[in-house]
Amino acid sequence: MRNGVTIGQAAAFVGVTVKTVRHYHKLGLVEEPERDSSGYRRYGSADLLRLVQARTLAAAGVPLAEIGPLLGADAALFATALTDVERQLTERIEELTARRDTLHRLADGDRALLPDRAVALLERMLGLGFPAAEVAATREGWVLAKALVPEGFDAYLTDFEHALEDTGLVALTRRAAEAAAWEPDDPRIAELATAAADHYLANPALLKTVTSLQARTESATRYTLIAHHGEERTPTAARLAALFEARLRAAGIHIPRPNPH
């Protein structure tokens, strides 16, 4: 009979569930011990050590798919891998901190500049996973829109609220946020602009989020101030917006052109 403990005892000793132990077996992280003469699988000290290592790495944020190679890695490779995991966690912490700070700004100051309904939509954007920078830029654009086109702002919020129900649009918007890191001449920008414009054109109600804030007078000036707010931050964002608007114009949608500088 092999000395050791049952899977239930092993899970309890290590601090995980039996289901987790079996999942580790399935992924090949921990070898499943053979059955003893009584038909039970017995976990020895080496098995428990492997389980502890796998659990510790998983708790530290290492993806399960990457744990297997680490368990057999030498000290140098192990240290390098942990450094990479630490970097990823730091980036995640920074992202969450930025989102938290944005929430604080929404709660503390935005209600003086925007109606509660707009603030709630900005908070919803964060909840849907929009980058904090994207939400902040939207917020600033809305402050301008409310001041420049107050008579159409409430209807715009209704259109925007419906747009957030569009999972395809949400995915495209997230992709546009990722595109900010691309080079301005990246061919994917034109592809993304076309995909976004085609999505809007296929959904007439969605087009209202683009056209509803066009003022009856000084439309080009006001539209440019609102739609292109913050665009100077990245040439890539400027090119994406220009291609998107050009595609809509080509389809017959009236989009005011920016005034020449």
C-alpha positions in Angstrom: 0.0 0.0 0.0 1.3 3.4 -0.9 1.7 5.9 1.9 -0.1 9.2 1.4 -3.4 11.0 1.7 -6.7 10.9 -0.2 -7.5 13.6 -2.8 -9.9 15.2 -0.3 -7.2 15.4 2.4 -4.7 16.7 -0.1 -7.0 19.5 -1.2 -7.7 20.4 2.4 -4.0 20.4 3.3 -3.1 22.6 0.3 -6.0 25.0 0.7 -7.9 24.3 -2.6 -11.0 22.3 -3.5 -11.1 18.8 -4.8 -12.4 20.2 -8.1 -9.3 22.4 -8.4 -7.0 19.4 -7.8 -8.8 17.5 -10.6 -8.5 20.5 -12.8 -4.8 20.7 -12.2 -4.6 17.0 -13.2 -6.6 17.7 -16.4 -4.2 20.5 -17.3 -1.2 18.3 -16.6 0.1 20.6 -13.9 0.2 17.8 -11.3 0.5 14.1 -12.2 -2.4 12.0 -11.0 -1.1 9.4 -8.6 -1.8 5.7 -9.2 -4.4 3.9 -7.2 -3.3 1.8 -4.2 -4.4 -1.8 -3.5 -7.6 -0.4 -2.0 -8.5 1.5 -5.1 -7.7 4.9 -3.7 -5.3 7.5 -5.2 -2.8 8.4 -2.5 -1.0 11.7 -2.6 2.6 11.7 -1.2 4.8 14.6 -0.1 6.1 15.2 -3.6 2.5 15.5 -4.9 1.5 17.9 -2.2 4.6 20.0 -2.9 3.6 20.2 -6.6 0.0 21.2 -5.6 1.3 23.9 -3.3 3.5 25.3 -6.1 0.7 25.3 -8.6 -1.7 26.9 -6.2 0.8 29.6 -5.2 1.6 30.5 -8.8 -2.1 30.6 -9.7 -2.8 32.8 -6.7 0.0 35.2 -7.8 -1.7 35.7 -11.1 0.2 33.3 -13.3 -2.1 32.0 -16.1 -2.8 28.3 -15.6 -1.5 27.6 -19.1 1.9 29.0 -18.1 2.2 27.2 -14.8 3.3 23.8 -16.1 6.5 25.0 -17.8 7.4 27.0 -14.7 7.1 24.0 -12.3 9.9 22.4 -14.2 11.9 25.5 -15.0 15.4 26.3 -13.6 15.8 29.2 -11.2 16.7 31.8 -13.8 13.7 31.0 -16.1 11.5 30.9 -13.0 12.6 34.4 -11.9 12.2 35.8 -15.4 8.7 34.5 -15.7 7.7 35.9 -12.3 9.1 39.3 -13.3 6.9 39.2 -16.4 3.8 38.3 -14.3 4.7 41.1 -11.9 4.8 43.6 -14.8 1.4 42.4 -16.0 -0.1 42.7 -12.5 1.3 46.2 -12.2 -0.3 47.2 -15.5 -3.6 45.8 -14.3 -3.3 47.7 -11.0 -2.6 50.9 -12.8 -5.6 50.3 -15.1 -7.9 49.6 -12.1 -6.5 52.7 -10.2 -7.2 54.9 -13.2 -10.8 53.5 -13.4 -11.2 54.1 -9.7 -9.9 57.7 -10.0 -12.3 58.3 -12.9 -15.2 57.1 -10.7 -14.2 59.5 -8.0 -14.1 62.3 -10.4 -17.5 61.4 -11.7 -18.9 61.3 -8.2 -17.2 64.4 -7.0 -17.4 66.9 -9.8 -19.3 65.9 -12.9 -22.7 66.3 -11.4 -22.1 70.1 -11.4 -21.4 69.9 -15.2 -23.5 67.1 -16.4 -27.0 65.7 -15.6 -27.2 62.6 -13.4 -28.3 60.7 -16.5 -25.0 61.5 -18.3 -23.0 60.6 -15.2 -24.7 57.3 -14.9 -24.0 56.5 -18.6 -20.3 57.3 -18.0 -20.2 55.0 -15.0 -21.9 52.3 -17.2 -19.2 52.7 -19.8 -16.6 51.9 -17.1 -18.6 48.9 -16.1 -18.6 47.7 -19.7 -14.9 47.7 -19.8 -14.2 50.9 -21.7 -10.7 52.3 -20.9 -10.7 55.1 -18.3 -9.1 57.4 -20.8 -11.9 56.8 -23.3 -14.5 57.6 -20.6 -12.7 60.7 -19.6 -12.6 62.0 -23.2 -16.3 61.2 -23.6 -17.0 63.1 -20.4 -15.2 66.2 -21.6 -16.9 66.0 -25.0 -20.3 65.8 -23.3 -19.5 68.9 -21.2 -18.8 70.7 -24.4 -21.9 69.3 -26.1 -24.2 70.2 -23.3 -22.9 73.8 -23.4 -22.8 74.2 -27.2 -25.9 72.3 -28.2 -28.1 72.2 -25.0 -31.4 71.7 -26.9 -30.3 68.4 -28.4 -28.2 67.0 -25.6 -31.0 65.0 -23.8 -32.1 63.4 -27.1 -28.4 62.5 -27.8 -28.1 60.8 -24.4 -31.1 58.7 -25.3 -29.4 57.7 -28.6 -26.2 56.9 -26.7 -28.0 54.9 -24.1 -29.4 52.7 -26.9 -26.0 52.5 -28.5 -24.5 50.9 -25.3 -26.9 48.1 -25.8 -25.2 47.3 -29.2 -22.6 44.7 -28.3 -21.0 45.1 -31.8 -20.6 48.9 -31.3 -19.1 48.3 -27.8 -16.5 45.9 -29.3 -15.7 48.3 -32.1 -15.2 51.2 -29.6 -12.9 49.1 -27.5 -10.9 48.2 -30.6 -10.7 51.9 -31.4 -9.2 52.5 -28.0 -6.6 49.8 -28.6 -5.8 51.5 -31.9 -4.5 54.5 -30.1 -1.2 52.6 -29.7 -0.9 51.8 -33.4 1.2 53.8 -35.8 -0.8 56.3 -37.9 0.0 54.4 -41.1 -1.0 51.0 -39.8 -3.3 49.4 -42.4 -5.6 48.1 -39.7 -6.8 51.7 -39.0 -8.5 51.9 -42.4 -10.0 48.5 -41.9 -11.3 49.5 -38.4 -12.7 52.8 -39.8 -14.6 51.0 -42.5 -15.9 48.4 -40.2 -17.1 51.1 -37.7 -18.7 53.2 -40.5 -20.5 50.2 -42.0 -21.8 49.2 -38.6 -23.3 52.7 -38.1 -24.7 52.7 -41.7 -26.4 49.4 -41.0 -28.1 50.8 -37.9 -29.9 54.1 -38.7 -30.8 54.7 -35.1 -27.1 54.4 -34.2 -26.3 57.2 -36.7 -28.2 59.6 -34.5 -25.2 59.5 -32.1 -23.2 61.0 -34.9 -25.7 63.4 -36.4 -28.0 64.5 -33.6 -25.6 67.1 -32.1 -25.2 69.0 -35.4 -26.5 72.5 -34.5 -28.8 74.4 -36.8 -26.3 77.3 -37.0 -22.5 77.2 -37.1 -22.7 73.4 -37.5 -19.2 72.9 -38.8 -17.7 74.9 -36.0 -19.7 73.3 -33.2 -19.5 69.8 -34.6 -15.7 70.1 -34.9 -15.3 71.4 -31.3 -17.3 68.5 -30.0 -16.5 65.5 -32.2 -12.8 66.3 -32.5 -12.2 67.3 -28.9 -8.9 65.8 -27.6 -8.1 64.4 -31.0 -4.8 66.2 -31.1 -3.4 63.8 -28.5 -2.7 61.0 -31.1 -2.3 61.3 -34.8 -3.7 57.7 -35.0 -7.0 58.8 -33.4 -7.2 61.8 -35.8 -6.7 59.5 -38.9 -9.2 57.0 -37.6 -11.8 59.7 -37.1 -11.1 61.2 -40.5 -11.5 57.9 -42.3 -14.6 57.1 -40.4 -16.3 60.4 -41.3 -15.1 60.2 -44.9 -16.8 56.8 -45.2 -20.1 58.2 -43.8 -19.9 61.2 -46.2 -19.3 58.8 -49.1 -22.6 57.1 -48.1 -24.5 60.3 -48.2 -24.5 61.2 -44.5 -24.0 64.9 -43.7 -21.0 65.3 -41.6 -19.6 68.9 -41.3 -16.0 69.2 -42.3 -13.5 70.8 -39.9 -12.7 74.4 -40.6 -9.3 74.8 -42.3 -6.6 76.1 -40.0 
